Amino acid sequence: MLRSLAARPYDVVLMDVQMPLMDGMEATQQIHARWPGPERPWIIAMTANVMAGDRETYLGIGMDDYVSKPIRPSELERALKQASVRCKSR
């Protein structure tokens, strides 16, 4: 995933929190380190982790939004609209 971001810019990353080689929290930290400021894509956590405090944990490490699985279309639409507003302001 980091190679894809290095190859071309993306406005939004739908970040699976539990990936096999590098989890989404580590990937988010690396994205912040490599693409500071407005070059960084908007990161939306997508996870089945819905325990109390999970949302705050993911936002706290640098993800910009959070959508729980199973995905509700209205919730994904809300997150993408928010990302769109941010991307237009760059």
TIRO-2110 file (N, C-alpha, C; in Angstrom, 1 decimal):
// TIRO-2110
0.8, -1.2, 0.0, N, 1, A
0.0, 0.0, 0.0, CA, 1, A
0.9, 1.3, 0.0, C, 1, A
1.9, 1.3, 0.8, N, 2, A
2.8, 2.4, 0.8, CA, 2, A
3.5, 2.7, -0.6, C, 2, A
3.8, 1.6, -1.3, N, 3, A
4.3, 1.7, -2.6, CA, 3, A
3.3, 2.3, -3.6, C, 3, A
2.0, 2.0, -3.4, N, 4, A
1.0, 2.6, -4.3, CA, 4, A
0.9, 4.1, -4.0, C, 4, A
1.0, 4.5, -2.8, N, 5, A
1.0, 5.9, -2.4, CA, 5, A
2.2, 6.7, -3.0, C, 5, A
3.3, 6.0, -3.0, N, 6, A
4.5, 6.6, -3.5, CA, 6, A
4.5, 6.8, -5.0, C, 6, A
3.8, 5.9, -5.7, N, 7, A
3.7, 5.9, -7.1, CA, 7, A
2.8, 7.0, -7.7, C, 7, A
1.8, 7.3, -6.9, N, 8, A
0.8, 8.4, -7.4, CA, 8, A
0.1, 8.9, -6.2, C, 8, A
-0.4, 10.1, -6.2, N, 9, A
-1.1, 10.7, -5.1, CA, 9, A
-2.5, 10.1, -5.1, C, 9, A
-3.0, 10.0, -3.9, N, 10, A
-4.4, 9.6, -3.6, CA, 10, A
-5.0, 10.6, -2.7, C, 10, A
-6.3, 10.9, -2.9, N, 11, A
-7.0, 11.8, -2.0, CA, 11, A
-7.5, 11.1, -0.7, C, 11, A
-7.9, 9.8, -0.8, N, 12, A
-8.4, 9.1, 0.3, CA, 12, A
-7.9, 7.7, 0.3, C, 12, A
-7.6, 7.2, 1.5, N, 13, A
-7.2, 5.8, 1.8, CA, 13, A
-8.3, 5.2, 2.7, C, 13, A
-8.9, 4.1, 2.2, N, 14, A
-9.8, 3.3, 3.1, CA, 14, A
-8.9, 2.3, 3.8, C, 14, A
-8.5, 2.5, 5.0, N, 15, A
-7.5, 1.8, 5.7, CA, 15, A
-8.1, 0.7, 6.5, C, 15, A
-7.9, -0.6, 6.1, N, 16, A
-8.2, -1.7, 6.9, CA, 16, A
-7.3, -1.8, 8.1, C, 16, A
-7.8, -1.8, 9.3, N, 17, A
-7.0, -1.8, 10.5, CA, 17, A
-6.2, -3.1, 10.6, C, 17, A
-6.8, -4.2, 10.3, N, 18, A
-6.1, -5.5, 10.5, CA, 18, A
-5.6, -6.1, 9.2, C, 18, A
-4.5, -5.6, 8.7, N, 19, A
-3.9, -6.1, 7.5, CA, 19, A
-2.8, -7.1, 7.8, C, 19, A
-2.5, -8.1, 7.0, N, 20, A
-1.6, -9.1, 7.3, CA, 20, A
-0.1, -8.7, 7.6, C, 20, A
0.5, -7.9, 6.7, N, 21, A
1.9, -7.6, 6.8, CA, 21, A
2.2, -6.4, 7.7, C, 21, A
1.4, -5.4, 7.6, N, 22, A
1.5, -4.2, 8.4, CA, 22, A
0.1, -3.8, 8.8, C, 22, A
-0.1, -3.6, 10.1, N, 23, A
-1.5, -3.2, 10.5, CA, 23, A
-1.8, -1.8, 10.1, C, 23, A
-3.0, -1.4, 10.1, N, 24, A
-3.4, -0.1, 9.6, CA, 24, A
-2.9, 1.0, 10.5, C, 24, A
-2.6, 0.7, 11.8, N, 25, A
-2.1, 1.8, 12.7, CA, 25, A
-0.7, 2.1, 12.3, C, 25, A
0.1, 1.1, 12.0, N, 26, A
1.5, 1.3, 11.6, CA, 26, A
1.6, 2.0, 10.2, C, 26, A
0.7, 1.5, 9.3, N, 27, A
0.7, 2.1, 8.0, CA, 27, A
0.3, 3.6, 8.1, C, 27, A
-0.7, 3.9, 9.0, N, 28, A
-1.1, 5.3, 9.1, CA, 28, A
0.1, 6.2, 9.7, C, 28, A
0.8, 5.6, 10.6, N, 29, A
2.0, 6.4, 11.1, CA, 29, A
3.0, 6.6, 10.1, C, 29, A
3.3, 5.6, 9.2, N, 30, A
4.2, 5.8, 8.1, CA, 30, A
3.8, 6.8, 7.1, C, 30, A
2.5, 6.8, 6.8, N, 31, A
1.9, 7.8, 5.9, CA, 31, A
2.1, 9.2, 6.4, C, 31, A
1.9, 9.4, 7.7, N, 32, A
2.1, 10.7, 8.3, CA, 32, A
3.5, 11.1, 8.2, C, 32, A
4.4, 10.2, 8.4, N, 33, A
5.9, 10.5, 8.4, CA, 33, A
6.3, 10.8, 6.9, C, 33, A
5.8, 10.1, 6.0, N, 34, A
6.3, 10.3, 4.6, CA, 34, A
5.6, 11.4, 3.8, C, 34, A
4.3, 11.7, 4.2, N, 35, A
3.5, 12.7, 3.5, CA, 35, A
2.9, 13.7, 4.5, C, 35, A
3.7, 14.6, 5.0, N, 36, A
3.2, 15.5, 6.0, CA, 36, A
2.4, 16.6, 5.3, C, 36, A
1.5, 17.2, 6.0, N, 37, A
0.8, 18.3, 5.5, CA, 37, A
-0.3, 18.0, 4.4, C, 37, A
-0.5, 18.9, 3.5, N, 38, A
-1.6, 18.7, 2.6, CA, 38, A
-1.4, 17.6, 1.5, C, 38, A
-0.2, 17.1, 1.4, N, 39, A
0.1, 16.0, 0.5, CA, 39, A
-0.5, 14.7, 1.0, C, 39, A
-0.7, 14.6, 2.3, N, 40, A
-1.2, 13.4, 2.9, CA, 40, A
-2.6, 13.1, 2.5, C, 40, A
-2.9, 11.8, 2.1, N, 41, A
-4.3, 11.5, 1.9, CA, 41, A
-5.1, 11.4, 3.2, C, 41, A
-6.4, 11.6, 3.0, N, 42, A
-7.4, 11.5, 4.1, CA, 42, A
-7.5, 10.0, 4.4, C, 42, A
-7.3, 9.6, 5.6, N, 43, A
-7.3, 8.2, 6.0, CA, 43, A
-8.6, 7.9, 6.8, C, 43, A
-9.4, 6.9, 6.2, N, 44, A
-10.6, 6.5, 6.9, CA, 44, A
-10.4, 5.0, 7.4, C, 44, A
-10.4, 4.9, 8.7, N, 45, A
-10.3, 3.5, 9.3, CA, 45, A
-11.5, 2.7, 8.9, C, 45, A
-11.3, 1.5, 8.5, N, 46, A
-12.4, 0.6, 8.3, CA, 46, A
-12.1, -0.7, 9.0, C, 46, A
-13.0, -1.0, 10.0, N, 47, A
-12.7, -2.1, 10.9, CA, 47, A
-13.9, -2.7, 11.6, C, 47, A
-13.8, -3.9, 12.0, N, 48, A
-14.9, -4.6, 12.7, CA, 48, A
-14.7, -4.3, 14.2, C, 48, A
-13.6, -3.6, 14.6, N, 49, A
-13.3, -3.3, 16.0, CA, 49, A
-14.2, -2.2, 16.4, C, 49, A
-15.2, -2.5, 17.2, N, 50, A
-16.2, -1.5, 17.6, CA, 50, A
-16.4, -1.4, 19.1, C, 50, A
-15.4, -1.7, 19.8, N, 51, A
-15.5, -1.6, 21.3, CA, 51, A
-15.3, -0.2, 21.7, C, 51, A
-15.8, 0.1, 22.9, N, 52, A
-15.7, 1.5, 23.4, CA, 52, A
-14.2, 1.9, 23.4, C, 52, A
-13.9, 3.0, 22.8, N, 53, A
-12.6, 3.6, 22.7, CA, 53, A
-11.9, 3.3, 21.4, C, 53, A
-12.3, 2.3, 20.6, N, 54, A
-11.7, 2.0, 19.4, CA, 54, A
-11.6, 3.2, 18.4, C, 54, A
-12.7, 3.9, 18.3, N, 55, A
-12.8, 5.1, 17.4, CA, 55, A
-11.7, 6.1, 17.8, C, 55, A
-11.7, 6.4, 19.1, N, 56, A
-10.8, 7.4, 19.6, CA, 56, A
-9.3, 6.9, 19.5, C, 56, A
-9.1, 5.6, 19.6, N, 57, A
-7.7, 5.1, 19.4, CA, 57, A
-7.2, 5.4, 18.0, C, 57, A
-8.1, 5.0, 17.0, N, 58, A
-7.7, 5.2, 15.6, CA, 58, A
-7.6, 6.7, 15.2, C, 58, A
-8.5, 7.5, 15.7, N, 59, A
-8.3, 8.9, 15.4, CA, 59, A
-7.1, 9.5, 16.1, C, 59, A
-6.8, 9.0, 17.3, N, 60, A
-5.6, 9.5, 18.1, CA, 60, A
-4.3, 9.2, 17.4, C, 60, A
-4.2, 8.1, 16.6, N, 61, A
-2.9, 7.8, 16.0, CA, 61, A
-2.8, 8.4, 14.6, C, 61, A
-3.9, 9.1, 14.2, N, 62, A
-3.8, 9.9, 13.0, CA, 62, A
-4.7, 9.6, 11.8, C, 62, A
-5.6, 8.6, 12.1, N, 63, A
-6.6, 8.4, 11.0, CA, 63, A
-7.6, 9.6, 11.1, C, 63, A
-8.2, 9.9, 10.0, N, 64, A
-9.1, 11.1, 10.0, CA, 64, A
-10.5, 10.8, 10.2, C, 64, A
-10.9, 9.6, 10.0, N, 65, A
-12.3, 9.2, 10.2, CA, 65, A
-12.4, 7.7, 10.5, C, 65, A
-13.6, 7.2, 10.8, N, 66, A
-13.7, 5.8, 11.2, CA, 66, A
-15.1, 5.3, 10.7, C, 66, A
-15.1, 4.2, 10.1, N, 67, A
-16.3, 3.5, 9.6, CA, 67, A
-16.2, 2.1, 10.1, C, 67, A
-17.2, 1.6, 10.8, N, 68, A
-17.2, 0.2, 11.3, CA, 68, A
-17.8, -0.7, 10.2, C, 68, A
-17.3, -2.0, 10.3, N, 69, A
-17.8, -3.1, 9.5, CA, 69, A
-18.9, -3.8, 10.3, C, 69, A
-19.9, -4.4, 9.7, N, 70, A
-20.2, -4.3, 8.3, CA, 70, A
-20.5, -2.8, 7.9, C, 70, A
-20.0, -2.5, 6.7, N, 71, A
-20.2, -1.1, 6.2, CA, 71, A
-21.6, -0.8, 6.0, C, 71, A
-22.0, 0.3, 6.5, N, 72, A
-23.4, 0.9, 6.2, CA, 72, A
-23.2, 1.9, 5.1, C, 72, A
-23.8, 1.8, 4.0, N, 73, A
-23.6, 2.8, 2.9, CA, 73, A
-23.7, 4.2, 3.3, C, 73, A
-24.7, 4.5, 4.2, N, 74, A
-24.8, 5.9, 4.6, CA, 74, A
-23.6, 6.4, 5.4, C, 74, A
-23.0, 5.6, 6.2, N, 75, A
-21.9, 5.9, 7.0, CA, 75, A
-20.6, 6.1, 6.1, C, 75, A
-20.4, 5.3, 5.1, N, 76, A
-19.3, 5.4, 4.2, CA, 76, A
-19.5, 6.7, 3.3, C, 76, A
-20.8, 6.9, 2.9, N, 77, A
-21.0, 8.2, 2.2, CA, 77, A
-20.7, 9.4, 3.0, C, 77, A
-21.1, 9.4, 4.2, N, 78, A
-20.8, 10.5, 5.1, CA, 78, A
-19.3, 10.8, 5.2, C, 78, A
-18.5, 9.7, 5.4, N, 79, A
-17.1, 9.8, 5.5, CA, 79, A
-16.4, 10.3, 4.2, C, 79, A
-16.9, 9.8, 3.1, N, 80, A
-16.4, 10.2, 1.8, CA, 80, A
-16.7, 11.7, 1.5, C, 80, A
-17.9, 12.1, 1.9, N, 81, A
-18.2, 13.5, 1.7, CA, 81, A
-17.3, 14.4, 2.6, C, 81, A
-17.1, 14.0, 3.8, N, 82, A
-16.2, 14.8, 4.6, CA, 82, A
-14.8, 14.8, 4.0, C, 82, A
-14.3, 13.7, 3.5, N, 83, A
-13.0, 13.7, 2.8, CA, 83, A
-13.0, 14.6, 1.6, C, 83, A
-14.1, 14.6, 0.9, N, 84, A
-14.2, 15.5, -0.3, CA, 84, A
-14.1, 17.0, 0.0, C, 84, A
-14.7, 17.4, 1.1, N, 85, A
-14.6, 18.8, 1.6, CA, 85, A
-13.2, 19.1, 1.9, C, 85, A
-12.5, 18.2, 2.6, N, 86, A
-11.1, 18.4, 2.9, CA, 86, A
-10.2, 18.5, 1.7, C, 86, A
-10.4, 17.6, 0.7, N, 87, A
-9.6, 17.6, -0.5, CA, 87, A
-9.8, 18.8, -1.4, C, 87, A
-11.0, 19.3, -1.4, N, 88, A
-11.3, 20.6, -2.2, CA, 88, A
-10.6, 21.8, -1.6, C, 88, A
-10.4, 21.7, -0.3, N, 89, A
-9.8, 22.9, 0.4, CA, 89, A
-8.2, 23.0, 0.3, C, 89, A
-7.6, 21.9, -0.4, N, 90, A
-6.2, 21.9, -0.5, CA, 90, A
-5.7, 23.0, -1.5, C, 90, A
END
